[in-house]
Structure formats: C-alpha cells, structure tokens
C-alpha cells in the first residue's frame, strides 16, 4: 500500500531539479535532461571497469534536491487504507496473475509459451502469501467448527496445525469430528478446486480405545505405529520417538557416506559436502524434537563423517583441528554435539523469555505444571508435582540428561546468590498458594565470602 501511495505522487515532485555535472553544474529542470543524467551515470557505474570515486558519488547525490512532503502528501501516507485502495491493490494483483504464461528451457531450447491454469509459480515472491491466504478460510472453518473438539490445555484448545499444504488435525471426538471435517473440506474443494486424496491421508489413534469399527468406516491409511508430519515421525507415545527418528537418519547418513566415499573429492570438498548436505539432515531433527540424544549415536555419526572426510584412510592431523574454527586454524567441520547443546539451550531461553514471546508448547507445559512455574518444576530436586503425566515425565528426563552434560562441560553450578534453590514454588505469583505460606516463615540470610545467599 505504501508503494501504491508513493506512486500517486508525480515524478516531477520527487526530483524537480539537478545540477548537470557535464555542463558546469548548471541547474536543469527538464525531465528529459534529468533522466539522461541518471542514465549516463548508472551506465558508467555498472559498465566501467574502474571504480567510481567516492567524492564524485557523494557530489552526485548531494546535488539532488529531494522536496519535503506537504501536509496533504503526509496525510495521504499516514492516513487509513480505504476500501477503494484495497480494490486497486487487488486489481494490480489481477493484472500480474491473470492468464500467466510460462516456457520451459531444456538444454538451451525454449519451448512455446503455455498458460498456467493452477498452482502457484515457483520463485514468485507473492506465491507463498497467496497460498497462505487461500488456505486460511479452510483453517478458520476447522477451528470454529463446534463439532470438532481438540485437546484443551490451559486456556487454549489445540486442534489444527498447518504448515503450507500440510494439515495436521487432532480430535478427541472422532465420531462427530471426522464427518464434519469431510464436509468442510468437500465444500472448500467445490469453491477452490483444492482437493484431498483421502486414500493417502493418514490417521493415527493415540488412545488405545479406538474401536475397529471406526477404522473400517473411514477410508484413511491407518498408522497405529505413527505417522509422518513435516518429515518427523509422530508416535502415540514419547518413549520411542528418538528411536524412530534419529536412528534411521544416522543409518541413512551412514549409507550415503559409504557410497560417496568413492567419489574423487578434495578434503575441503568433502567437508563442504558434509556441512551442506549431511549435517542438516540431523540438525533438523535435533532442532525440532526436544530430545536428549545418547552420546553413542553422536559418536556413530562422528565416526561415519570422519571416515568419509579422510576417505577411509589414516587421518592427516589431529581431530581437534578438523572441528576448530577457521579463525583458529581449523577446517570448521560441523560438530554435531555443539548443535545439540545449542538447540537444547534455546528451548530454555524460550521458557525464560516466555512472558514476551510465548510459543504454543511453552503455554502447554506451563498449564501442565500449574500453579508452579515451569522453571521451578525443571530445577527442583524432589519433583513431587504431577510427575505421572507422560509429557512432564519426558520433559524432566530430557532436561536432567542435558543439564548433567552441561554441568560437566561448562562447569556450571548454582550461584550463591540464587534465591531459594530447589524450591518447587519459586516464581509463582498466585495468592493463597504454598508460596505465600512459605514466604511467611523464617528465612535466614547468611553470608559467605562477602556474598549473600538465602537458606
């Protein structure tokens, strides 16, 4: 909209005059001469083999007189967007996206032009936005449908997860929800032409109470062991989520590197191949899944990568130089364990800063440990809060495993000035909770080496 408003200002008002450097810096107001001056300058700038002098560049732009905005122009730029302007913007999009044509170039030969009647054009900056806007009415209809009940956690109901054209639905009443979902999607398909192949759609029963009659009545591809969403294998339980995701990736990496070791590449070429193709395969799962990867799997990954880098031969120098930064004289090979630590620590940062920008998963975990705070639950020793919850049990196991590694690696310790260490309800601001009663008791202030701490 800003660009549209700026275009409404006449070009003569933007640069009304300029000093002509080729005519003794004579002031000119001719549109043609101003255009010729700019054209000549940029032709010289982008075609000359030499460098443009900095002073000359400064003099050129300082000679341009940029007019100040009038009150009317300022009010136009700062005013509210009207319905007419919205229609004009939509009309501009229609000009660009109505009856688009495309050609295919193969081996330097260009095919005849043909019309694009569906889909979004690859490389178009508006394509992702247009598709998101196109799919949003379907998402709104699914969220607002009362017949579809999601999972209530805290004060929110979670039922839809969308990323591009991948849709994941969660329902606690599938008998009523599935017919409603089918009806909404069928209606959306009639209007938009966007269809779903139900035979390829996957369904995973999380509860063990899913009757066989329900499975036979719906033409889904039932995946009782787990389904794949955005490349991640989701399972009914959390116990084997690492086994079904991380282990196959490492085995796939191992197989690829065994085949690629025969390729004639330099040492730097092999390192770049690992950094660009191999490492992201594992980094994606480490970033997306809150898991503590065992050291034996990371060692297996390192063994496969180092064997490929050295082409199965004896290493030419110490391993530390292989992973060291280039500034330190190393080759900067990706050290996966550091990525794992960074991704795990980033989860704690999101928990700590959740008051300003709270992800959905932080809100879910906070609702599970209420009235305690999430930080207190993770750091207290006895953990006598709703620990039987499988999600909380999984969270604590992951955090404790990662924390023990950080303690050993970074030599971390609880600072003496930390208030009420290991207190379950530290950080809770609710009234009439054990926090209030606890703070009414005696708290002795002790000093040690001129440092104050609480006991």
Secondary structure, DSSP 8 states (H G I E B T S, - for coil): -HHHHHHHS-HHHHB--EEEGGGTTEEE--HHHHHHHHHHHHHHHHH-SS---HHHHHHHHHT--B----HHHHHHHHS---HHHHHHHHHHHHHHHTT-EE--EETTEE---EE--SS--TT-TTHHHHHHHHHHHHHHHHHH-TT---EEETTEEE-EEEETTEEEE--S-HHHHHHHHHHHHHHHHHHH-----GGG-EE---STT--HHHHHHS--EE-TT-EEETTEEE-SSSTTHHHHHHHHHHHHHHHHHHHHTTS---HHHHHHHIIIIIHHHHHHHHHHS-----HHHHHHHHHHHHHHHTTTS--SS-HHHHHS-GGGTS-----HHHHHHHHHHHHHHHHHTTTTS--HHHHHHHHHHTTS-HHHHHH-SS--SSTTSHHHHHHHHHHHHHHHHHHHHH-----TT-SSTT-TTTT---SSSHHHHHHTS---EEEETTEEEE-
